[in-house]
Amino acid sequence: MDFKQKLLKFLYPLIMRLSKSTEGKGKIISNEKRIEPIISFYDLVLTQNNGQKVNFGQFKNKKVLLVNTASNCGYTGQYAELQQMHEKFPTKLAIIGFPANDFKEQEKGDDDEIAQFCQTNFGVSFPLSKKSHVLKVDGQHPVYQWLTQSDQNGWNDHEPDWNFSKYLVDENGVLTHYFGSAVSPLGEEIGKELLRG
């Protein structure tokens, strides 16, 4: 961890307090009508940063939290919170990180460097995708195409506002929520959704 990363880790609690009301960072969007997807979530596949494939069919009957991540962001401390969730709900919740350099060059490392950073500094053991794009640009990751296109997920077109934006999919493969960066993985907003159902 370099000096900037150590400073950001130290400042993380303050950053969370100050950014909650920032435009977009504390945003929550929900699928109130529980609109079902047009393309099944369980048809999706991703390649982890270690080269292994993950077929989303294995997530049936689990909630799934998908998070775009970066190593040099004020919200990078959320890796620790995501790992806590991963350990607390091993049978009810799957967490997948999607490292991306889409916001102000905050993820410059390659897949090996990102994996080492996450493991060494935050003990991350949940799956990480190969580094990709999460915004609606050429080369957007297919999972993020599904998350951000209503003609696939059934209702949502909102792309991530910043690093550590979160999408929650329920046990039936329905996209239920978008949570902005300033919504803590351990906060009550996400917590009550994990306990639902």
C-alpha positions in Angstrom: 0.0 0.0 0.0 1.6 3.3 -1.0 1.3 6.6 0.9 -1.8 7.7 -1.0 -3.6 4.4 -0.4 -2.7 4.5 3.3 -4.0 8.1 3.6 -7.3 7.1 1.8 -7.7 4.1 4.1 -7.2 6.4 7.2 -9.6 9.0 5.9 -12.3 6.5 4.7 -14.7 7.0 7.7 -14.6 10.7 7.2 -15.1 10.4 3.4 -18.1 8.2 4.1 -19.7 10.7 6.5 -19.1 13.7 4.2 -20.1 12.1 0.9 -23.4 10.6 1.9 -25.3 13.7 0.7 -23.1 14.3 -2.3 -25.0 14.2 -5.6 -25.2 10.6 -6.7 -22.9 9.0 -4.1 -25.7 8.2 -1.6 -28.2 7.4 -4.3 -30.5 4.4 -3.9 -32.7 3.2 -6.7 -35.1 0.3 -6.1 -37.2 -2.0 -8.3 -40.4 -1.4 -6.3 -42.6 -3.5 -8.6 -40.1 -6.4 -8.7 -39.9 -6.3 -12.5 -38.4 -9.5 -13.8 -35.5 -9.5 -16.2 -35.9 -10.0 -19.9 -32.6 -11.9 -20.2 -31.9 -14.3 -17.3 -29.2 -13.2 -14.8 -28.3 -16.9 -14.6 -27.2 -17.0 -18.2 -24.3 -14.6 -17.4 -20.7 -15.7 -17.2 -17.6 -13.9 -16.1 -13.8 -14.6 -16.1 -12.2 -14.0 -12.8 -8.8 -12.3 -12.5 -7.2 -15.7 -12.1 -8.7 -16.9 -15.4 -11.4 -19.2 -13.9 -14.9 -18.9 -15.3 -17.9 -18.2 -13.1 -21.3 -19.3 -14.4 -24.0 -17.3 -12.7 -26.3 -20.3 -12.6 -24.5 -21.3 -9.4 -26.0 -18.2 -7.6 -29.6 -19.5 -7.8 -31.2 -19.1 -4.3 -28.6 -16.6 -3.2 -28.5 -12.8 -3.2 -25.7 -11.4 -5.3 -24.0 -8.0 -4.7 -22.0 -6.7 -7.7 -19.6 -3.9 -7.0 -17.3 -1.9 -9.3 -14.0 -1.4 -7.4 -10.7 0.5 -7.6 -7.5 0.5 -5.5 -6.9 4.3 -5.3 -10.3 5.6 -4.4 -11.6 7.3 -1.2 -14.1 4.4 -1.0 -11.4 1.6 -1.3 -11.9 0.9 2.4 -15.2 -0.8 1.4 -13.1 -3.8 0.4 -12.9 -4.6 4.2 -16.6 -4.2 4.6 -17.4 -6.3 1.6 -15.1 -9.0 3.0 -16.9 -8.9 6.4 -20.2 -9.4 4.5 -18.7 -12.3 2.6 -17.7 -14.0 5.8 -21.0 -13.1 7.6 -23.4 -14.5 5.0 -21.5 -17.3 3.2 -24.6 -19.2 2.3 -27.0 -16.4 1.6 -24.9 -13.9 -0.3 -22.4 -13.9 -3.1 -20.2 -10.8 -3.6 -18.3 -10.1 -6.9 -15.9 -7.2 -7.4 -15.3 -5.7 -10.8 -12.1 -3.7 -10.8 -12.4 -0.9 -13.3 -10.4 2.2 -14.3 -13.4 4.2 -15.4 -13.2 7.0 -12.9 -10.2 9.4 -12.8 -7.5 6.7 -13.3 -8.1 5.1 -9.9 -7.4 1.5 -10.9 -4.1 1.5 -12.9 -2.9 -2.0 -11.8 -3.2 -5.2 -13.8 -5.1 -8.2 -12.6 -2.3 -9.7 -10.6 -1.4 -6.4 -8.9 -5.1 -5.8 -8.1 -5.5 -9.3 -6.6 -2.4 -9.0 -4.5 -3.4 -5.5 -3.3 -6.9 -6.7 -2.3 -5.6 -9.9 -0.6 -2.7 -8.3 1.3 -4.5 -5.2 2.5 -8.1 -6.3 3.0 -8.0 -10.1 3.1 -10.4 -10.3 0.1 -11.4 -13.8 -0.7 -14.6 -13.1 -2.7 -14.3 -13.4 -6.5 -12.9 -10.5 -8.6 -13.5 -10.2 -12.3 -10.8 -9.4 -14.7 -10.3 -5.7 -15.0 -12.9 -4.3 -17.3 -15.2 -1.3 -18.1 -18.4 -0.9 -16.1 -19.6 2.3 -17.8 -21.6 2.3 -21.1 -18.5 2.5 -23.4 -17.0 0.2 -26.0 -15.9 -2.9 -24.2 -18.4 -2.6 -21.3 -18.4 -5.9 -19.3 -21.3 -8.1 -20.3 -22.5 -8.3 -16.7 -22.6 -4.5 -16.5 -24.5 -4.4 -19.8 -27.1 -6.5 -18.1 -27.1 -4.4 -14.9 -27.4 -1.0 -16.8 -29.7 -1.8 -19.7 -33.5 -2.2 -19.0 -33.9 -4.3 -22.2 -31.8 -6.9 -20.3 -32.6 -6.5 -16.6 -36.2 -5.3 -17.1 -36.1 -1.9 -15.5 -32.8 -0.2 -14.8 -30.6 1.9 -17.1 -28.6 3.6 -14.4 -24.8 3.1 -14.7 -22.4 3.5 -11.7 -22.0 7.0 -10.5 -18.5 6.3 -9.1 -16.3 3.5 -7.8 -17.9 1.1 -5.3 -21.4 1.5 -6.6 -23.4 -1.6 -5.8 -26.2 -3.6 -7.6 -28.2 -6.2 -5.6 -29.8 -9.2 -7.3 -32.2 -11.3 -5.3 -32.4 -15.1 -4.9 -34.6 -15.4 -8.1 -32.2 -13.4 -10.4 -34.2 -10.1 -10.2 -32.2 -6.9 -10.0 -33.7 -5.2 -6.9 -31.5 -2.2 -6.1 -28.7 0.2 -7.0 -26.8 1.7 -4.1 -24.3 4.6 -4.6 -20.7 4.6 -3.4 -21.5 6.4 -0.1 -23.9 3.6 0.9 -21.9 1.4 3.2 -22.0 -2.4 2.5 -22.5 -2.8 6.3 -25.2 0.0 6.5 -28.8 -0.5 7.3 -29.9 0.2 3.8 -28.2 -2.9 2.4 -28.6 -4.9 5.6 -32.4 -4.8 5.6 -32.4 -6.1 2.0 -30.1 -9.0 2.9 -32.5 -10.0 5.7 -35.6 -9.8 3.5 -36.9 -13.0 2.0 
